[in-house]
Amino acid sequence: MSEPGFAERLPPSRRVETGAWVSGLTYDRTGRTLGVACGDGRVWCIDTTNDSPPSPPEPAHRGVSLSIIANPSGDSFISGGDDGRLLRHGDAARELESFKGRWFERLAGHTKTATLAAVAGKEIVVYGASGRRVLGPHPSTVADIDFSPDGSRLVAAHYGGVTIHVLKPADAAPRSLEWKGSHVAVRYSPDARFIATGTQDNALHVWRLATGKDMQMSGYPVKVKQLAWSHDARFLFGTATSLFTGWPFAGKGPEGKPPIQFGDEGAGIMTAIAAHAADSFIAAGFDTGEVQVGDSKTRRSAVIKLAGDGQVSALAWSPGGWSLAVGTDQGVVELIDLRR
């Protein structure tokens, strides 16, 4: 990565130093504002159209800002903290929920149904058109959540498997899919045929929803903390590897098939991953600070950020897919322009 002239071939970017670990990144629905959650309790709202350095905001949480998403029913952001508070950020921060002794570490939103879900220990608080609802308790603390593509269901990952909640009608019984061990990340496939989890046992676990049949892909060097499906549901990617590693799910699925692999093997171990919403691109950040964009169609990749600035802790694509935001555990945020 040190060859002469290499840095000049990187895409243009804008750098913001927040001074604290970046725990989450998200663009608002317009792409004009980037929301950043940080380890010192601050929530930054960075104007992406203005290159002037933003002024540091006052801490929003009394502790760590653990999570942030775009408000599914507006242009603001929603953040959760280890102070047990769920906040909405518009002109000023407004408290939506407070749970003493719990952390709001996982949030999910579905824009078409204008529904927000927040994990609070073994329970999930859901806000939608019909008001506030609490799901659970679950067998253990919920580690991650995700909406089905149409927003009709919400899946929760926890010890022993996942629980699928039917949100409408409200009295429908949840469905359980079981597998031993802790499940730390969960994602629906874009075609709603599969649910995938990353596990504490350094593996991926996947259920086929039509039949309940499951499959396991093991051999990762560390636990898989983040997952990303390609936009067309053909491939499932996860962190914890040194290369882009995509399991094929077209047709009958990955049984008996090897994964596709591509990328720069010297980049380190992947710590963050995010799929483009409308194309075959996958962004990956590594523990060295390097960021690559790979293409599952051509199986090629390009470095768009060199190593340095600490471990990549968060990635977010802009709504139009022409910009990628990168956050690190050393408090650096880079907005990378991919138009060229």
DAJO-V100052 format. One record per residue. RES is the residue in one small letter. PHI is phi in whole degrees, 0 to 359 (NA if undefined). D_FIRST is the distance of its C-alpha to the first C-alpha in whole Angstrom. Layout:
res:RES phi:PHI d_first:D_FIRST
res:RES phi:PHI d_first:D_FIRST
This chain:
res:m phi:NA d_first:0
res:s phi:256 d_first:4
res:e phi:298 d_first:6
res:p phi:302 d_first:9
res:g phi:81 d_first:10
res:f phi:296 d_first:7
res:a phi:300 d_first:9
res:e phi:291 d_first:12
res:r phi:269 d_first:11
res:l phi:286 d_first:11
res:p phi:292 d_first:15
res:p phi:295 d_first:17
res:s phi:213 d_first:18
res:r phi:240 d_first:20
res:r phi:246 d_first:20
res:v phi:231 d_first:23
res:e phi:256 d_first:24
res:t phi:269 d_first:26
res:g phi:85 d_first:27
res:a phi:208 d_first:27
res:w phi:315 d_first:25
res:v phi:270 d_first:25
res:s phi:267 d_first:27
res:g phi:196 d_first:27
res:l phi:223 d_first:27
res:t phi:199 d_first:29
res:y phi:271 d_first:30
res:d phi:285 d_first:33
res:r phi:293 d_first:35
res:t phi:272 d_first:35
res:g phi:81 d_first:31
res:r phi:276 d_first:32
res:t phi:227 d_first:32
res:l phi:252 d_first:29
res:g phi:267 d_first:30
res:v phi:230 d_first:29
res:a phi:262 d_first:30
res:c phi:231 d_first:29
res:g phi:291 d_first:30
res:d phi:263 d_first:33
res:g phi:90 d_first:35
res:r phi:278 d_first:34
res:v phi:236 d_first:33
res:w phi:270 d_first:31
res:c phi:241 d_first:32
res:i phi:265 d_first:30
res:d phi:288 d_first:31
res:t phi:282 d_first:28
res:t phi:265 d_first:30
res:n phi:235 d_first:30
res:d phi:280 d_first:28
res:s phi:294 d_first:30
res:p phi:300 d_first:29
res:p phi:286 d_first:31
res:s phi:281 d_first:33
res:p phi:299 d_first:33
res:p phi:282 d_first:36
res:e phi:287 d_first:38
res:p phi:303 d_first:37
res:a phi:267 d_first:39
res:h phi:251 d_first:39
res:r phi:273 d_first:41
res:g phi:149 d_first:38
res:v phi:257 d_first:34
res:s phi:279 d_first:34
res:l phi:269 d_first:33
res:s phi:204 d_first:32
res:i phi:205 d_first:33
res:i phi:219 d_first:33
res:a phi:290 d_first:35
res:n phi:298 d_first:39
res:p phi:290 d_first:40
res:s phi:240 d_first:43
res:g phi:184 d_first:42
res:d phi:262 d_first:39
res:s phi:268 d_first:39
res:f phi:240 d_first:37
res:i phi:242 d_first:38
res:s phi:234 d_first:36
res:g phi:233 d_first:37
res:g phi:226 d_first:37
res:d phi:280 d_first:38
res:d phi:272 d_first:42
res:g phi:76 d_first:43
res:r phi:244 d_first:43
res:l phi:249 d_first:42
res:l phi:239 d_first:41
res:r phi:252 d_first:41
res:h phi:249 d_first:40
res:g phi:238 d_first:41
res:d phi:294 d_first:43
res:a phi:212 d_first:43
res:a phi:283 d_first:42
res:r phi:235 d_first:45
res:e phi:282 d_first:46
res:l phi:263 d_first:46
res:e phi:204 d_first:47
res:s phi:216 d_first:47
res:f phi:237 d_first:47
res:k phi:295 d_first:48
res:g phi:81 d_first:46
res:r phi:239 d_first:43
res:w phi:246 d_first:40
res:f phi:261 d_first:39
res:e phi:265 d_first:35
res:r phi:229 d_first:35
res:l phi:233 d_first:36
res:a phi:211 d_first:37
res:g phi:223 d_first:38
res:h phi:232 d_first:39
res:t phi:292 d_first:40
res:k phi:296 d_first:42
res:t phi:260 d_first:45
res:a phi:53 d_first:44
res:t phi:243 d_first:44
res:l phi:243 d_first:42
res:a phi:230 d_first:41
res:a phi:223 d_first:41
res:v phi:279 d_first:41
res:a phi:228 d_first:43
res:g phi:70 d_first:43
res:k phi:274 d_first:45
res:e phi:245 d_first:46
res:i phi:233 d_first:44
res:v phi:265 d_first:46
res:v phi:242 d_first:46
res:y phi:244 d_first:47
res:g phi:214 d_first:48
res:a phi:298 d_first:51
res:s phi:267 d_first:53
res:g phi:106 d_first:52
res:r phi:266 d_first:51
res:r phi:215 d_first:51
res:v phi:245 d_first:50
res:l phi:254 d_first:49
res:g phi:116 d_first:49
res:p phi:286 d_first:49
res:h phi:265 d_first:47
res:p phi:301 d_first:47
res:s phi:207 d_first:44
res:t phi:304 d_first:42
res:v phi:284 d_first:40
res:a phi:270 d_first:36
res:d phi:197 d_first:35
res:i phi:220 d_first:37
res:d phi:200 d_first:37
res:f phi:276 d_first:39
res:s phi:293 d_first:40
res:p phi:306 d_first:39
res:d phi:269 d_first:42
res:g phi:79 d_first:43
res:s phi:279 d_first:46
res:r phi:224 d_first:44
res:l phi:228 d_first:42
res:v phi:256 d_first:41
res:a phi:240 d_first:40
res:a phi:263 d_first:38
res:h phi:202 d_first:40
res:y phi:295 d_first:41
res:g phi:91 d_first:43
res:g phi:137 d_first:41
res:v phi:226 d_first:41
res:t phi:238 d_first:44
res:i phi:256 d_first:45
res:h phi:261 d_first:47
res:v phi:274 d_first:49
res:l phi:275 d_first:49
res:k phi:213 d_first:52
res:p phi:288 d_first:54
res:a phi:292 d_first:54
res:d phi:267 d_first:56
res:a phi:292 d_first:54
res:a phi:285 d_first:54
res:p phi:289 d_first:50
res:r phi:247 d_first:48
res:s phi:252 d_first:47
res:l phi:239 d_first:44
res:e phi:254 d_first:44
res:w phi:198 d_first:42
res:k phi:301 d_first:42
res:g phi:96 d_first:39
res:s phi:268 d_first:37
res:h phi:250 d_first:36
res:v phi:255 d_first:33
res:a phi:212 d_first:32
res:v phi:213 d_first:34
res:r phi:211 d_first:33
res:y phi:288 d_first:36
res:s phi:285 d_first:34
res:p phi:300 d_first:35
res:d phi:264 d_first:38
res:a phi:63 d_first:39
res:r phi:270 d_first:40
res:f phi:225 d_first:38
res:i phi:236 d_first:37
res:a phi:241 d_first:34
res:t phi:229 d_first:33
res:g phi:261 d_first:31
res:t phi:241 d_first:33
res:q phi:296 d_first:33
res:d phi:269 d_first:33
res:n phi:59 d_first:29
res:a phi:210 d_first:30
res:l phi:254 d_first:31
res:h phi:233 d_first:35
res:v phi:226 d_first:36
res:w phi:248 d_first:39
res:r phi:272 d_first:41
res:l phi:292 d_first:43
res:a phi:296 d_first:46
res:t phi:243 d_first:47
res:g phi:82 d_first:45
res:k phi:293 d_first:44
res:d phi:238 d_first:41
res:m phi:212 d_first:38
res:q phi:233 d_first:35
res:m phi:242 d_first:31
res:s phi:246 d_first:31
res:g phi:100 d_first:28
res:y phi:287 d_first:25
res:p phi:288 d_first:24
res:v phi:220 d_first:25
res:k phi:290 d_first:27
res:v phi:272 d_first:26
res:k phi:267 d_first:27
res:q phi:223 d_first:26
res:l phi:232 d_first:27
res:a phi:210 d_first:26
res:w phi:271 d_first:28
res:s phi:298 d_first:27
res:h phi:301 d_first:30
res:d phi:262 d_first:32
res:a phi:66 d_first:32
res:r phi:281 d_first:31
res:f phi:223 d_first:28
res:l phi:245 d_first:28
res:f phi:248 d_first:24
res:g phi:218 d_first:24
res:t phi:283 d_first:22
res:a phi:78 d_first:21
res:t phi:235 d_first:19
res:s phi:264 d_first:16
res:l phi:231 d_first:16
res:f phi:299 d_first:18
res:t phi:232 d_first:22
res:g phi:244 d_first:24
res:w phi:275 d_first:28
res:p phi:281 d_first:30
res:f phi:237 d_first:33
res:a phi:287 d_first:35
res:g phi:70 d_first:38
res:k phi:274 d_first:39
res:g phi:99 d_first:36
res:p phi:274 d_first:34
res:e phi:304 d_first:37
res:g phi:78 d_first:36
res:k phi:244 d_first:33
res:p phi:281 d_first:29
res:p phi:284 d_first:26
res:i phi:279 d_first:24
res:q phi:221 d_first:20
res:f phi:199 d_first:17
res:g phi:123 d_first:13
res:d phi:264 d_first:10
res:e phi:292 d_first:12
res:g phi:274 d_first:9
res:a phi:282 d_first:9
res:g phi:114 d_first:13
res:i phi:257 d_first:16
res:m phi:292 d_first:17
res:t phi:241 d_first:19
res:a phi:210 d_first:20
res:i phi:210 d_first:21
res:a phi:208 d_first:23
res:a phi:262 d_first:24
res:h phi:295 d_first:25
res:a phi:286 d_first:29
res:a phi:226 d_first:29
res:d phi:218 d_first:27
res:s phi:272 d_first:25
res:f phi:274 d_first:22
res:i phi:232 d_first:20
res:a phi:261 d_first:18
res:a phi:223 d_first:17
res:g phi:246 d_first:15
res:f phi:238 d_first:14
res:d phi:291 d_first:16
res:t phi:274 d_first:12
res:g phi:98 d_first:13
res:e phi:289 d_first:10
res:v phi:231 d_first:12
res:q phi:235 d_first:12
res:v phi:245 d_first:15
res:g phi:248 d_first:17
res:d phi:237 d_first:20
res:s phi:291 d_first:23
res:k phi:280 d_first:24
res:t phi:268 d_first:22
res:r phi:60 d_first:20
res:r phi:237 d_first:17
res:s phi:216 d_first:14
res:a phi:220 d_first:11
res:v phi:281 d_first:9
res:i phi:243 d_first:11
res:k phi:213 d_first:10
res:l phi:284 d_first:7
res:a phi:299 d_first:9
res:g phi:127 d_first:12
res:d phi:74 d_first:15
res:g phi:91 d_first:17
res:q phi:287 d_first:17
res:v phi:288 d_first:17
res:s phi:251 d_first:21
res:a phi:203 d_first:22
res:l phi:223 d_first:21
res:a phi:208 d_first:24
res:w phi:277 d_first:24
res:s phi:289 d_first:27
res:p phi:304 d_first:30
res:g phi:277 d_first:29
res:g phi:79 d_first:26
res:w phi:258 d_first:24
res:s phi:223 d_first:22
res:l phi:234 d_first:20
res:a phi:263 d_first:21
res:v phi:236 d_first:19
res:g phi:236 d_first:20
res:t phi:235 d_first:19
res:d phi:285 d_first:22
res:q phi:259 d_first:21
res:g phi:85 d_first:23
res:v phi:263 d_first:20
res:v phi:243 d_first:21
res:e phi:237 d_first:19
res:l phi:255 d_first:20
res:i phi:258 d_first:18
res:d phi:271 d_first:20
res:l phi:257 d_first:19
res:r phi:296 d_first:22
res:r phi:257 d_first:20
